[in-house]
Amino acid sequence: MTEIARMYGGSLYDLAAEEGLETRILGELDEVSAILKGDPEYLHLLSIPSIPKKERCALLDEAFRGKVHLYVLNFLKILCEKGTLRELPGCARAFRVKYNQAHGILEATATSAIPMTAEQTERLHEKLEAVTGKKIDLKTKVEPGVLGGIRLDIEGTELDGTVQNRLASLRRSIAGITV
């Protein structure tokens, strides 16, 4: 995340928090980011300097007026005018980081070789909340290369209980043996 994204996203969070709109704005930022990510040509169009800023902002108005809060729309226009619309995902990330800090939420990702069942996911979620004492925003993903077990990433701290990691550890141990 760039310093621009951190500054703009953090400022939007502060404004939204003052108005009690942080949850709504967070959801709308995620939606708009996904829309722009899904249509890179539209994002490119909004970033062409030869198109006057007023016209680019009018395109944003046409696309999002009435669909997102005015704060989000104006935020998009500011990014467009400054030529930093491509920073939107980073801004949304910065907003989410401040949101999570304010609401006592930790982000966690559980990686497994096969999809976890809903029951396994719920048990892991409950266990993580009990251990950390915080709300957990748990995401799961599948990587067949882990072979088995689970790798947890909780806000940058990795706990690796995968077969892949155990095999790598065994390889290092064997390689360190001198005969």
N, C-alpha and C positions, 0 to 999 in steps of 0.2 A: 504494500500500500504506500503510495507516494505521500509526501508532505501536503501536497495540494488536496488530495483525497481526505486525508486525516483532518485538515483544517476545515474544508467545506462540509464534510459529513458530520464532523463534531459540532459545527455551528448550527447546522440544520437540526441536529438532535437537541441542542440546547433550546432552540426556538420551539420545537415540538413539545419538549418536556414542560416548558413554561405554560403551554396551552393544554397540556394533558392529552396530546395527540400522538405521542411517540409510538404506540402500538399500531395505530392506523397508518402513520407515515412509513413505518418500517415495512409493513406489508405492501404498500403502494410502491415504495422504492424497489423492492424485490420484483414486483410485477413489471414495472417499467424497464428495469435492467434486463429481465428475461425477454421482453419484447424486442428491445434494441439488440440484444445478443442474437436473437433469432432472425433478425433482419439487418445484416451488416451493411447492405446497400443503403438502407434508410439512414443508418448512423453515418455512413460516408457522406450522403447527401447533406446531412445536417452539419457536417464538418468542413464542407468546401468553402474556403475563404472568398472565392469569387462570387458566391451568392451572398447578397447583402444580409446582414444579421437580422434585419427586420423581417425579411422573407423567411429565413430559417426559423425564427421565433414564431412566425405565423403558422408554419407547418406543425410546430409543437402544439400550438393552440388548437389547431384543427384536429390533431390526433388525440389529445389528452384532456381538453377542456370538458368539464362535467364528468370525467371518468376518474380523475384523481383530485385530491385536495389541492386547493390553490397554492399552498406552500410548496407542494411537489412540483406543480406546473411552473411556478416562478423559479424554483431551484433549477429545473431543467433549462429554462430560458437563460438564467445567469451562466450556467455552464456552457451553453451554446454561444452566448455573447463573448465569453472569455476564451472560446476555442478549446475548452477542456471537457467537452461532453463525453469523450472516451474515458474520462476519469469516473464516470458514474458508478461502475461496479465497485471501485475502491471507496467511493463516498458512501455507498450503501453498506459496505463492510465496516467502515469507520463508525457509521451510525449504529450498526448492530453491536459493535464492541462496546460503545458507550451505553447502549440499551441494556446489554447483558450485565455490565458492571452495576448499573443502577438498580437492576432487578434481581441481582444475586444468581445469575444464570451462568453455568459453565457449558461450553460446547464440547461435545465428545463424539468421536467417530469410532465405531467398532468395525473392524475389517475381519472377515472370515472367508474360508474357502468356498462355502456354500451359503445360500441365504439362511439367515436365522429365522426361526419360527416367531410368531407374534408372542408366544409365551416366553421364549428365550429372551427376546428383546425386552419385554416388560420386566422380567426378573433382573436382567442386567441393569436396566434403567433404575429400578428400585434399589438395587445394591449400591450403585454409584451415588445415588442421592443420599443413602444412609451413610456411606463412607465419607463423602465430601461435606455433607450438611448443606448443600446448595441444590437448587433446581438444576436439572441436567437437560440440555437440548441434545438428545442422542440421535445420531444419524448412523445408518449401517451401510456398508458397501461390501461387495463381493470381489475377491481377487483369488482365483484358483491357485495362483502361485504360492499362497501361504500354506497350502497343503492341508492344514487342520489347525485347530485352536483359534484364538482371537488376539488381534493386535488392537490395543486401545490408544487413541490419541486424545488426551484431555488438555485442551488449551496449550498445545505444544509439548506436553509431557507424554512420552510414549512408553507404554507398558506392553511388551511383546511376549506373548505366550503362544506363539505359533510354532508349528512343526518346522517351518522354514528357518526360523531363528534358532531353534534347538539344533537342527542339523548344521547350521553355520557355526554354532558354538562348538559342536563336536569336531567339525573340520579344523577349527583353529586349535583345539586341544591336541588333536592328533598331529597336526603340522608342527606343534611346539615340542613334541617328544623327540628327544635325541637318543639314538640307539648306539 
